[in-house]
Amino acid sequence: MKTVTNNALVKATQTPEKAMPTLDQEMRALSKDYGEKRFVLKEALLKERLSTFLQPNEFVPGQIVVWKDDMRNRRNPEYGQPAIVVEVLEEPLMDYPDERNSAGTIFFNEPLDLGIGILDNDGDWYVLYVDSRRFRPK
């Protein structure tokens, strides 16, 4: 008995070849290697993150938003947790320095121009002010 196979079906059911590693995966693999390749990868990753950070989005009240990939710098909301835009400030609030927020921290002079509403684990509502450059529409 002769078996006839459909080549397209065979190709579709075969496991794909190993995917190319991402820049993040390559950086982790080279974490103990302080050679030139590690710094070249880090430079490429920095450029990728800057591009993500600077990618513009327009927000309006009522819009659902989430963190952009690799842009989370606060505990809440969690990655993937939806938030709703409450207001978009024309003049951002500035996260000015104090004892816990000096020029050496990630929050120094961060422009907080987006008010977002989130629900905590108990379902309580609260509003946070965040840097809109770190968010994207869901």
Order of alpha helices (4+ residues) and beta strands (2+ residues): alpha-alpha-alpha-beta-beta-beta-beta-beta
